[in-house]
Amino acid sequence: MEKKKARIAVLVSGGGTNLQAILDAEASGLLRSGEVTLVISDRAGAYALTRAEKAGVPARLIEKKAAGSQVAFEEKLTEALEENGTDLIVLAGFLSILSERFTSRFARRILNVHPSLIPSFCGAGFYGLKVHEAALARGVKVTGATVHFVNEIPDGGEILAQKAVDILPGDTPETLQRRVMEQAEWVILPRSVEKVCADILARG
């Protein structure tokens, strides 16, 4: 039977603002080729779990520490994703690094959003506010966000979309983070998710 929508699993670690952007896109009809059917957090108490609950999306907590090792952690993730029949995995502020063993299993099926214009301010150690602190410290005038496929190199996969955001005088890491989210991440992530889901459906 032909699939009507691609099944999306969103992996989170914190507040889940990018998860919310995807859920809002689904509600508004911008995201029509896919539906969020699972949210997985690697941290207890992540507000993203509450967002999932409010949206009526099944949510699970899978902690690396509780799993005991990277291999066991990724096996638990894989099990949950396969039980869900996942077509596309979206990393939305997911702070656990995934091994090549995991990423190659889901080649071209994992998307990430990064809060800079890759190749600037990306790779190991660049996440969250650290990215914006580095951009401000460097004195760049323009930053932005990038959506890319995930492979074994942190922030190293093929780029799907980028959007530039101006850095303004007096910006702090916090004000810049907020503007990059509002003007770039929340715009290009839902669009990219729709595009990849449409491609998945087209390939059958």
C-alpha positions as CSV (number, residue, x, y, z in Angstrom):
1,M,0.0,0.0,0.0
2,E,1.3,3.4,-0.9
3,K,2.3,5.6,2.0
4,K,0.4,8.8,2.4
5,K,2.9,10.5,4.7
6,A,6.5,9.9,5.6
7,R,7.0,9.1,9.3
8,I,9.3,11.5,11.1
9,A,11.1,10.9,14.4
10,V,12.6,14.0,16.0
11,L,15.5,13.6,18.4
12,V,15.9,16.3,21.1
13,S,17.9,17.2,24.1
14,G,16.4,20.4,25.4
15,G,13.6,22.9,24.9
16,G,12.5,21.7,21.6
17,T,11.9,25.0,19.8
18,N,12.9,23.4,16.4
19,L,10.5,20.5,17.2
20,Q,7.8,23.1,17.7
21,A,8.6,24.7,14.4
22,I,8.1,21.3,12.7
23,L,4.9,20.6,14.6
24,D,3.6,24.1,13.7
25,A,4.5,23.5,10.0
26,E,2.5,20.2,10.2
27,A,-0.5,22.0,11.7
28,S,-0.4,24.8,9.2
29,G,-0.1,22.5,6.2
30,L,3.4,23.7,5.2
31,L,4.5,20.2,6.1
32,R,2.1,17.9,4.2
33,S,4.4,15.0,3.0
34,G,5.4,13.9,6.5
35,E,4.1,13.7,10.1
36,V,5.9,13.6,13.4
37,T,5.1,10.2,14.9
38,L,7.9,9.9,17.5
39,V,10.0,12.2,19.7
40,I,13.0,10.8,21.5
41,S,15.0,12.8,24.1
42,D,18.4,11.8,25.5
43,R,17.8,13.9,28.6
44,A,15.2,13.6,31.3
45,G,13.2,16.7,31.9
46,A,13.7,18.1,28.4
47,Y,10.8,20.5,27.7
48,A,10.6,19.0,24.2
49,L,9.0,16.0,25.8
50,T,6.2,18.2,27.1
51,R,5.8,19.8,23.7
52,A,5.4,16.3,22.2
53,E,2.8,15.4,24.9
54,K,0.8,18.6,24.2
55,A,0.8,17.7,20.5
56,G,-0.3,14.1,21.1
57,V,3.0,12.7,19.7
58,P,4.4,9.5,21.4
59,A,7.7,10.4,23.2
60,R,10.5,8.3,24.7
61,L,13.4,8.9,26.9
62,I,16.6,7.1,25.9
63,E,19.6,8.1,28.0
64,K,23.2,7.2,27.0
65,K,24.2,6.8,30.7
66,A,21.4,4.4,31.4
67,A,22.2,2.5,28.3
68,G,25.7,2.0,29.5
69,S,27.6,2.5,26.2
70,Q,27.5,4.3,22.9
71,V,26.7,1.0,21.1
72,A,23.9,0.1,23.5
73,F,22.5,3.6,23.3
74,E,22.4,3.5,19.5
75,E,20.8,0.0,19.6
76,K,18.0,1.4,21.8
77,L,17.6,4.3,19.4
78,T,17.5,2.1,16.4
79,E,15.0,-0.3,18.0
80,A,12.7,2.7,18.8
81,L,13.0,4.1,15.3
82,E,12.3,0.8,13.6
83,E,9.3,0.1,15.8
84,N,8.0,3.5,14.8
85,G,8.6,2.7,11.1
86,T,10.6,5.9,10.8
87,D,11.3,7.2,7.3
88,L,13.2,10.4,8.4
89,I,15.1,11.3,11.5
90,V,15.4,15.0,12.4
91,L,18.0,16.1,15.0
92,A,16.6,19.2,16.6
93,G,19.1,20.3,19.3
94,F,20.1,16.7,19.9
95,L,23.5,16.8,21.7
96,S,24.6,13.2,21.5
97,I,27.1,12.5,18.8
98,L,26.1,9.6,16.6
99,S,28.6,7.0,15.3
100,E,29.3,6.1,11.7
101,R,27.6,2.7,12.5
102,F,24.4,4.5,13.2
103,T,24.5,7.3,10.6
104,S,25.4,4.8,7.7
105,R,22.4,2.7,8.7
106,F,20.2,5.7,8.0
107,A,22.1,7.3,5.2
108,R,20.4,10.3,3.7
109,R,17.6,9.8,6.2
110,I,19.0,12.0,9.1
111,L,18.6,15.8,9.0
112,N,20.3,18.3,11.3
113,V,19.9,22.1,11.7
114,H,23.1,23.9,12.7
115,P,23.1,27.6,13.9
116,S,25.7,28.9,11.5
117,L,26.5,29.1,7.9
118,I,28.6,25.9,7.5
119,P,31.6,25.7,7.1
120,S,31.9,28.5,9.6
121,F,31.7,27.7,13.3
122,C,30.8,24.1,13.0
123,G,32.2,20.6,13.9
124,A,33.0,19.1,17.2
125,G,32.4,21.4,20.2
126,F,30.3,23.9,18.3
127,Y,26.7,23.7,19.6
128,G,24.1,26.0,21.2
129,L,25.4,29.3,22.4
130,K,29.0,28.4,21.8
131,V,28.4,28.9,18.0
132,H,27.1,32.4,18.5
133,E,29.8,33.3,21.0
134,A,32.4,32.2,18.4
135,A,30.7,34.3,15.7
136,L,30.6,37.4,17.8
137,A,34.2,36.9,19.0
138,R,35.4,36.6,15.4
139,G,33.6,39.8,14.5
140,V,31.7,38.4,11.5
141,K,28.9,40.6,10.1
142,V,26.6,37.8,8.9
143,T,25.7,34.4,10.4
144,G,22.7,32.2,9.8
145,A,21.6,28.5,9.9
146,T,22.2,25.4,7.8
147,V,20.2,22.3,7.3
148,H,22.2,19.3,6.2
149,F,22.2,15.5,6.0
150,V,24.0,13.8,8.8
151,N,27.0,11.6,8.3
152,E,29.9,10.4,10.5
153,I,31.6,13.8,10.5
154,P,30.0,16.4,12.9
155,D,28.2,19.0,10.6
156,G,29.9,17.3,7.6
157,G,27.0,16.0,5.5
158,E,25.5,17.4,2.3
159,I,23.9,20.8,2.7
160,L,20.2,21.2,1.9
161,A,19.5,24.8,2.8
162,Q,21.1,27.8,4.3
163,K,19.7,31.2,5.3
164,A,21.8,34.2,6.3
165,V,21.0,36.5,9.3
166,D,22.7,39.8,10.0
167,I,24.7,40.4,13.2
168,L,23.6,43.7,14.7
169,P,25.6,46.1,16.9
170,G,25.2,45.3,20.6
171,D,24.2,41.6,19.9
172,T,24.9,39.2,22.7
173,P,25.1,35.4,22.1
174,E,21.5,35.2,23.5
175,T,20.0,37.9,21.2
176,L,21.8,36.4,18.2
177,Q,20.7,32.9,19.1
178,R,17.1,34.0,19.2
179,R,17.3,35.9,15.9
180,V,19.0,33.0,14.1
181,M,16.2,30.7,15.4
182,E,13.4,33.0,14.3
183,Q,14.7,34.2,11.0
184,A,16.6,31.1,9.8
185,E,16.2,27.8,11.7
186,W,12.5,27.8,12.1
187,V,12.1,28.8,8.4
188,I,14.5,26.4,6.6
189,L,14.1,23.4,8.9
190,P,10.4,22.7,8.2
191,R,10.9,23.5,4.5
192,S,13.8,21.0,4.3
193,V,11.8,18.4,6.2
194,E,8.9,18.8,3.7
195,K,11.3,18.5,0.7
196,V,13.0,15.3,2.0
197,C,9.7,13.7,3.0
198,A,8.3,14.5,-0.5
199,D,11.4,12.9,-2.0
200,I,11.0,9.8,0.2
201,L,7.3,9.4,-0.9
202,A,8.3,9.9,-4.5
203,R,10.9,7.1,-4.3
204,G,8.2,4.9,-2.6
